[in-house]
Amino acid sequence: MRRDRKSRCFFHIGLVGLVLCGSVIASAQALPAPSPSPSPKQPSLEHEFFKNIFRDQKAIWTAPLHLEQSDAKWMVPVGIGTMALFTTDRITGDEIAEFDRQRTAGKVLSAPGTIYGVSAVAASFYLIGRSTNNSRARETGILTAEASVNGFIIGAAIKTATQRVRPDEGIDRSEFFDGGDSFPSGHSIQAWSLATVIANEYHDRRAVQIAAYGVASAVSMARFTAGRHYISDSLIGSLIGYGIGRYVYQAHHREVSGVSDDGDLSRSNLWPSVVPEYSRTARVYGLGLRWSF
């Protein structure tokens, strides 16, 4: 009976994932180009933080109304792929559960996708940006926090609606509408929304982009190898997180100079600069390293 019920709901859950992914990504693509440098009278991102979250939620949830026929070229493959994964999730989940060595590593790699890990990264960018007068780092901190809140709201709403049982919760594993909270992966949403904002902010730093997306990919895979989510949970969570991060950046990014008290930070500095330091009165001589990122 349960298997029949799960089979009947595959199409509906696949459609939910498809529409949600379409919503957040289409929201980003439908936005106008970022405006030029803000005027002095424009409210700060800090001041607009909660208002922007409300606007984000409205735009994301109403985005299906603005989908176009051209979106089918990627929505159809994603939808078919998602439904195909639903049919094999239990098999792959049971297979990975037979191996124990990767579980500990999976839990460790999942840490950047926790609300604590994301909050630490966002706070670090913001505080460094404020203390060094680096407007790009400051904006990165604000927008990553905004994307994280949006991701938490959307992820919680979908989890409540689908109620999928996690892979490690016994005989009812993988079932939808059975009191679970597996679909989609919240860690994947958080990691990818964070990574996408950072990668867009530092679009001129290839190393930063590779690191951001690399960590996000590791988090999504770790949720599967740790036995806490199915592949479809991580995939849809990653796509939703990417869409949220892209939307938040394109909607609220402001042209920033990236200049700090230490000089121009808009250029790429992959290597630290060596600065001589000395004091004749104290008779202290040495070298200092400065690394701008």
C-alpha positions in Angstrom: 0.0 0.0 0.0 2.8 2.4 0.9 4.7 1.6 -2.3 1.6 2.3 -4.4 1.1 5.6 -2.6 4.7 6.6 -3.1 4.5 5.7 -6.8 1.4 7.9 -7.2 3.1 10.9 -5.6 6.3 10.7 -7.7 4.9 13.0 -10.4 3.5 15.5 -7.9 6.7 15.8 -5.9 8.8 16.0 -9.1 6.6 18.8 -10.2 7.0 20.6 -6.9 10.8 20.4 -7.2 10.7 21.4 -10.8 8.5 24.5 -10.2 10.5 25.5 -7.2 13.8 25.3 -9.1 12.2 27.2 -11.9 10.9 29.8 -9.6 14.2 30.8 -7.9 16.3 30.6 -11.1 13.7 32.3 -13.3 13.4 35.0 -10.6 17.1 35.7 -11.0 17.1 35.7 -14.8 14.0 37.9 -15.1 15.6 40.7 -13.1 16.9 43.9 -14.7 20.6 44.6 -14.7 22.0 46.0 -11.5 21.7 49.8 -11.2 24.8 52.1 -11.1 26.4 53.2 -7.9 23.7 54.0 -5.3 23.0 57.6 -4.4 23.9 58.8 -0.9 20.3 59.0 0.0 19.6 55.3 -0.8 19.0 53.2 2.4 21.8 50.9 3.3 21.6 47.1 2.9 21.5 46.8 6.6 18.6 49.1 6.9 16.7 47.2 4.1 17.6 43.7 5.3 14.3 42.5 6.5 12.3 44.4 3.8 14.5 42.7 1.2 13.8 39.3 2.6 10.1 40.0 2.3 10.5 41.2 -1.3 12.6 38.1 -2.0 9.9 35.7 -0.7 7.2 37.4 -2.7 9.3 37.3 -5.9 10.3 33.7 -5.5 6.9 32.3 -4.7 5.2 34.2 -7.5 8.0 33.4 -10.1 6.1 30.5 -11.6 3.6 33.0 -13.0 6.4 34.5 -15.0 8.0 31.4 -16.4 8.3 31.4 -20.2 8.3 28.7 -22.9 12.0 29.0 -23.3 12.5 27.8 -19.7 11.3 24.4 -20.7 14.7 23.6 -22.3 16.2 23.1 -18.8 13.1 22.6 -16.7 12.0 19.4 -18.5 15.3 17.6 -18.2 15.5 18.6 -14.5 12.0 17.4 -13.9 12.6 14.0 -15.7 15.9 13.5 -13.9 14.4 14.3 -10.5 11.5 11.8 -11.0 14.0 9.2 -12.2 16.1 9.7 -9.0 13.0 9.3 -6.9 12.5 5.8 -8.3 16.1 4.8 -7.5 16.6 6.7 -4.3 15.8 3.9 -2.0 18.1 1.5 -3.8 21.1 3.9 -3.8 20.4 4.9 -0.2 20.4 1.3 0.9 23.6 0.6 -1.0 25.5 3.5 0.5 24.2 2.6 4.0 26.2 -0.7 3.8 29.4 1.2 4.1 30.2 2.9 7.4 33.6 4.5 6.8 32.3 7.5 4.9 29.7 8.4 7.4 32.0 10.2 9.8 33.7 12.1 7.0 30.3 13.0 5.6 29.2 14.5 8.8 32.4 16.6 9.0 32.0 17.8 5.4 28.4 18.8 6.1 29.5 21.4 8.7 29.8 24.3 6.2 26.1 23.8 5.3 24.8 24.1 8.9 23.2 27.3 10.0 26.2 27.8 12.3 28.7 27.4 9.5 26.8 29.8 7.2 26.3 32.3 9.9 30.1 32.2 10.8 31.0 32.9 7.1 28.5 35.7 6.7 29.5 37.3 10.0 33.2 37.1 9.1 32.7 38.8 5.7 30.6 41.5 7.2 32.9 42.2 10.2 36.0 42.2 8.1 34.3 44.5 5.6 33.3 46.9 8.3 36.6 47.0 10.1 38.7 47.4 6.9 36.2 49.6 5.0 36.0 47.0 2.3 32.5 47.5 0.8 32.6 44.3 -1.3 33.3 42.1 1.8 30.6 44.0 3.7 28.0 43.5 1.0 29.0 39.8 0.7 28.3 39.3 4.4 24.9 41.0 4.2 23.8 39.2 1.1 24.9 35.7 2.2 22.9 36.2 5.4 19.9 37.3 3.4 20.2 34.3 1.1 20.6 32.0 4.1 17.4 33.3 5.7 15.5 32.9 2.4 16.9 29.4 2.0 15.8 28.4 5.5 12.2 29.7 4.9 11.8 28.0 1.5 13.5 24.8 2.6 11.3 24.6 5.7 8.1 25.2 3.7 8.9 22.4 1.2 10.0 20.0 3.9 6.7 20.6 5.7 4.7 20.0 2.5 6.5 16.9 1.4 7.3 15.2 4.7 9.8 12.7 3.2 11.3 10.2 5.7 15.1 10.2 5.9 17.2 7.2 4.7 18.2 6.2 8.2 14.7 6.1 9.7 13.7 2.5 9.3 11.0 0.8 7.2 9.3 4.1 6.2 12.5 5.5 4.7 12.1 7.5 1.4 8.3 7.7 1.8 6.6 11.1 1.2 3.8 12.6 3.4 4.9 10.4 6.3 6.2 12.9 8.9 9.8 13.2 7.7 11.9 16.2 6.8 14.4 14.8 4.2 13.3 16.6 1.0 15.0 18.8 0.1 18.4 18.9 1.8 18.6 22.1 3.9 22.4 21.8 4.1 22.6 21.9 0.3 20.3 24.9 0.1 22.4 26.8 2.6 25.8 25.8 1.1 24.8 26.6 -2.5 23.0 29.9 -1.7 26.2 31.0 0.3 28.6 29.8 -2.4 26.6 31.5 -5.3 26.6 34.9 -3.6 30.3 34.7 -2.9 31.1 33.5 -6.4 29.1 36.3 -7.9 30.6 39.0 -5.6 34.1 37.8 -6.4 33.5 37.1 -10.1 37.0 38.3 -10.8 38.7 35.8 -8.5 38.6 32.4 -10.1 40.2 30.8 -7.1 37.4 32.1 -4.8 34.8 30.8 -7.2 36.3 27.4 -7.4 36.6 27.2 -3.6 33.1 28.3 -3.0 31.4 26.0 -5.5 33.8 23.2 -4.5 32.8 23.4 -0.8 29.1 23.5 -1.7 29.4 20.4 -3.9 31.2 18.6 -1.1 28.4 19.5 1.3 25.7 18.2 -1.0 27.6 14.9 -1.7 28.3 14.5 2.0 24.7 14.6 2.9 24.2 11.5 0.8 27.3 9.7 1.9 26.5 10.4 5.5 23.2 8.6 5.0 21.1 11.7 5.9 19.6 12.4 2.5 18.9 10.8 -0.9 20.6 12.0 -4.1 17.4 13.8 -5.2 17.2 15.6 -1.9 20.7 17.0 -2.4 20.2 17.7 -6.1 17.0 19.7 -5.7 18.4 21.4 -2.6 21.5 22.5 -4.5 19.5 23.9 -7.4 17.2 25.8 -5.1 20.2 27.2 -3.2 21.9 28.2 -6.4 18.8 30.0 -7.6 18.3 31.8 -4.3 21.9 33.0 -4.2 21.8 34.2 -7.7 18.5 36.0 -7.2 19.6 37.7 -4.0 22.8 38.9 -5.7 21.2 40.2 -8.8 18.3 41.9 -6.9 20.4 43.6 -4.3 23.9 43.9 -5.5 25.3 47.5 -5.6 28.2 48.7 -7.5 30.9 48.8 -4.9 34.5 50.1 -5.1 36.1 47.3 -3.1 38.6 49.9 -1.7 39.8 49.6 1.9 42.2 51.5 4.0 44.9 49.2 2.9 44.6 50.0 -0.8 42.7 48.8 -3.8 41.1 45.4 -3.2 39.3 45.2 -6.5 42.3 43.7 -8.2 43.2 40.1 -7.9 45.8 39.4 -5.2 46.3 35.6 -5.1 49.7 36.0 -3.3 50.5 38.0 -0.1 52.5 41.2 -0.4 55.7 41.5 1.7 56.0 44.8 3.5 59.1 45.9 5.5 58.4 47.0 9.0 60.9 48.8 11.2 61.1 51.3 14.1 64.4 53.1 14.7 63.4 54.2 18.2 62.5 50.7 19.3 65.3 49.1 17.1 62.8 46.7 15.7 63.2 45.4 12.1 61.2 42.8 10.2 58.9 41.9 7.4 55.1 41.8 7.4 52.7 39.8 5.2 49.5 41.3 3.8 47.0 39.2 2.0 44.0 40.8 0.4 41.1 38.7 -0.6 
